[in-house]
Amino acid sequence: MEPVLPTDGPVSASPPPAARGASPPQPEGAVSVRVLVVEDEDDIRDLVEMNLRRAGFDVLPAADGATALDLARRHQPPIVLLDLMLPDMSGKDICRRLRADPDLQDAYVIMLTARAEEQDRVSGFEVGADDYVTKPFSVKELTLRVEAAARRVAPRADGVIVYGELRIDTVAHRAHKGDEELVLTATEYRLLHYLAEHPGELCTRGTLLVDVWDLPANLNTRTVDTHIKRLRQKLGDHSRLIETVRGAGYRFNGRAVE
């Protein structure tokens, strides 16, 4: 349990009854994106739920890990707000289970925690979190982050980067090798997209930590190497696109599949 409240003014015990019902009417043509909100503090969960519903999201609230996993399996939400400290299991354990489930592993996971230490953020990213919000937080900022995540998971047609049989849809945020879609986490996709947009350039671990993970460049972590290994495994015979520059970092070599 993390009894730290957000910073957007006083929090009532629960939102008005109308806010707990269906989401408000959507503009014509709008799509309501489903968000799983996992938070054991009732005040915080209700406040976040109310604001996300006002922003047009379809919210699934959960107060513990068991309920969260059940809702995730039944509804497969594309976005998950996940509290780190829960009464029955940790948010990191839940994140690991999401990433291990083929139907849930590409969900965009935003960790919520009162722990501001750098190592806690790093460990969250290492188990598969895509973003990290520290309490106390601004509900308005959190809503904007969720809206940004929704834009990333929403499929749209636009530009594509092509290397051999690898096709990276830079707007739908999907990648295919031949006729097969690669099942990538949001972080794996960002890493692949970043490398593919910088062909031939040396991408140091520090550069990748800053530009892909929004972490300090001098952080002592194996996060980059771990994700590169997973990405190569998923690329299969196209793994040679990502070259290791010993002692420095990585380079994307588009000619490797010509």
C-alpha positions in Angstrom: 0.0 0.0 0.0 1.3 3.4 -0.9 -0.8 6.1 0.9 0.4 9.0 -1.2 -2.2 11.1 -2.9 -2.0 13.0 -6.2 -1.3 16.7 -6.3 -4.4 18.0 -8.1 -6.2 19.4 -5.1 -8.3 17.6 -2.5 -9.5 14.1 -3.1 -13.0 13.1 -2.1 -13.8 9.6 -0.8 -15.4 8.8 -4.1 -16.4 10.6 -7.3 -20.0 11.6 -8.0 -22.1 8.6 -8.9 -22.5 9.6 -12.5 -18.7 9.5 -13.0 -18.7 5.9 -12.0 -21.0 4.8 -14.8 -20.5 4.7 -18.5 -18.0 7.0 -20.1 -19.3 10.3 -21.4 -20.6 10.5 -25.0 -17.8 10.3 -27.6 -17.5 12.6 -30.6 -18.7 11.0 -33.8 -16.1 8.5 -35.1 -14.2 8.4 -31.8 -13.0 5.1 -30.4 -13.0 4.5 -26.6 -9.7 3.0 -25.6 -9.9 0.5 -22.7 -7.6 1.2 -19.7 -7.0 -1.1 -16.8 -6.3 0.9 -13.6 -4.7 -1.2 -10.9 -4.5 0.7 -7.6 -5.3 -0.4 -4.0 -5.8 3.1 -2.6 -9.6 3.8 -3.2 -9.2 7.6 -3.3 -6.5 7.5 -5.9 -8.1 4.8 -8.0 -11.5 6.6 -8.0 -9.9 9.9 -8.9 -7.9 8.4 -11.8 -10.9 6.5 -13.0 -13.2 9.6 -12.9 -10.7 11.7 -14.9 -10.0 9.0 -17.5 -13.7 8.5 -18.0 -14.1 12.2 -18.5 -11.4 12.1 -21.1 -13.4 9.4 -23.0 -11.6 6.2 -21.9 -13.3 2.9 -21.0 -11.9 2.2 -17.5 -11.5 -1.2 -15.8 -10.7 -0.6 -12.1 -8.9 -3.2 -9.9 -7.8 -3.0 -6.3 -5.5 -6.0 -6.2 -3.4 -8.2 -8.5 -5.7 -11.1 -8.8 -8.6 -9.0 -9.9 -6.3 -7.1 -12.3 -5.0 -10.3 -14.0 -8.6 -11.6 -14.3 -9.8 -8.4 -15.9 -6.7 -8.3 -18.2 -7.3 -11.8 -19.5 -11.0 -11.2 -20.0 -10.8 -7.8 -21.6 -7.2 -7.5 -23.0 -6.9 -3.8 -22.4 -4.3 -2.0 -24.6 -3.2 0.3 -21.7 -2.5 -0.7 -18.1 -1.9 1.7 -15.2 -0.2 -0.4 -12.6 0.5 0.4 -8.9 3.8 -1.0 -7.8 2.7 -2.0 -4.3 -0.5 -4.1 -4.0 -1.9 -6.2 -1.1 -1.5 -9.6 -2.8 1.4 -9.2 -5.2 3.8 -6.6 -6.6 3.2 -4.6 -9.7 6.4 -6.0 -11.1 5.1 -9.5 -10.8 1.9 -8.5 -12.6 4.0 -6.9 -15.3 6.0 -10.1 -15.8 2.8 -12.1 -16.1 1.4 -9.7 -18.7 4.6 -9.9 -20.8 4.5 -13.7 -20.6 1.0 -13.9 -21.9 0.8 -13.9 -25.7 -2.6 -12.1 -25.6 -1.4 -9.4 -23.2 2.3 -8.9 -23.8 1.9 -5.9 -26.1 -0.1 -3.9 -23.6 1.3 -0.4 -22.8 2.2 -0.5 -19.1 2.5 2.7 -17.0 3.9 2.0 -13.5 2.5 4.1 -10.6 4.7 4.3 -7.5 5.7 6.4 -4.5 9.3 5.2 -4.9 11.3 7.8 -6.6 14.7 6.0 -6.5 16.3 5.6 -9.8 16.9 1.9 -9.3 13.2 1.3 -8.7 12.5 2.9 -12.1 15.1 0.8 -13.8 13.9 -2.4 -12.3 10.4 -1.5 -13.5 11.6 -1.0 -17.0 13.6 -4.3 -16.8 10.4 -6.3 -16.2 8.7 -4.6 -19.1 7.1 -1.3 -18.0 6.8 1.3 -20.8 6.5 4.4 -18.6 6.8 5.4 -15.0 4.9 7.9 -12.9 6.0 8.8 -9.4 3.5 9.7 -6.7 2.4 12.3 -5.8 1.4 13.0 -9.4 -0.7 15.4 -11.4 -3.9 13.7 -12.6 -3.9 16.0 -15.6 -0.4 14.9 -16.5 -1.3 11.3 -16.0 -4.3 11.7 -18.3 -2.1 13.2 -21.0 0.3 10.3 -20.7 -2.5 7.9 -21.2 -3.7 9.9 -24.2 -0.2 9.7 -25.6 -0.2 5.9 -25.0 -3.6 5.6 -26.7 -2.2 7.3 -29.8 0.7 4.8 -29.9 -1.6 1.7 -29.7 -4.3 3.0 -32.1 -3.8 1.5 -35.5 -3.6 3.9 -38.4 -2.2 3.7 -41.9 0.8 5.8 -42.9 4.6 5.6 -43.4 6.5 2.4 -43.4 10.2 1.6 -43.0 11.4 -1.4 -45.0 14.6 -3.5 -44.6 14.4 -6.7 -46.5 11.3 -8.6 -45.3 11.1 -6.3 -42.2 8.4 -3.7 -42.4 8.0 -1.2 -39.6 4.7 0.8 -39.5 5.8 4.0 -37.8 2.2 5.2 -37.1 0.4 2.0 -36.2 3.5 1.1 -34.2 3.7 -2.5 -35.5 6.3 -4.5 -37.2 6.1 -7.4 -39.7 8.6 -9.8 -41.1 7.2 -11.1 -44.3 3.5 -12.0 -43.6 4.1 -12.5 -39.9 3.5 -9.7 -37.4 6.3 -9.5 -34.8 4.9 -9.6 -31.3 6.8 -6.8 -29.6 6.3 -4.9 -26.4 5.9 -1.2 -26.7 9.5 -0.7 -25.5 10.9 -3.3 -28.0 9.0 -1.5 -30.7 10.4 1.9 -29.7 13.9 0.4 -29.6 13.6 -1.2 -33.1 12.0 2.0 -34.5 14.8 4.1 -33.1 17.6 1.9 -34.5 15.9 1.7 -37.9 15.6 5.5 -38.1 19.4 5.8 -37.4 20.9 3.3 -39.9 24.7 3.1 -39.9 25.0 5.3 -36.8 26.7 4.1 -33.6 24.0 4.1 -30.9 25.7 3.9 -27.5 24.0 2.4 -24.5 23.8 5.8 -23.0 22.1 7.3 -26.1 19.5 4.5 -26.1 18.9 4.9 -22.3 18.2 8.6 -22.9 16.2 8.5 -26.1 14.3 5.2 -25.7 13.9 4.8 -22.0 14.2 8.5 -20.8 16.8 7.4 -18.3 20.2 8.9 -17.4 23.0 8.1 -19.9 25.4 7.0 -17.2 23.1 4.6 -15.5 24.7 1.2 -14.7 22.2 -1.2 -16.0 21.8 -4.2 -18.4 18.4 -3.0 -19.6 19.6 -2.1 -23.1 21.5 -5.4 -23.6 18.6 -7.4 -22.3 16.1 -5.8 -24.7 18.5 -6.0 -27.6 18.8 -9.8 -27.0 15.0 -10.2 -26.9 14.6 -8.1 -30.0 17.1 -10.2 -31.9 15.4 -13.4 -30.9 12.1 -12.0 -32.3 13.8 -10.8 -35.5 15.1 -14.3 -36.2 17.2 -14.4 -39.4 16.9 -10.5 -39.5 18.7 -10.2 -36.2 21.8 -9.4 -38.1 20.3 -6.0 -38.8 21.5 -5.1 -35.3 25.2 -5.2 -35.0 27.2 -5.1 -31.7 29.9 -2.5 -31.6 32.1 -4.0 -28.9 32.6 -1.7 -25.9 30.5 1.0 -27.4 26.9 0.0 -28.3 24.9 -1.0 -31.3 24.6 -0.2 -35.0 21.6 -0.8 -37.3 23.0 -2.2 -40.6 20.3 -2.2 -43.3 22.6 -3.7 -45.8 22.7 -6.9 -43.8 19.5 -8.1 -45.4 19.9 -6.8 -48.9 
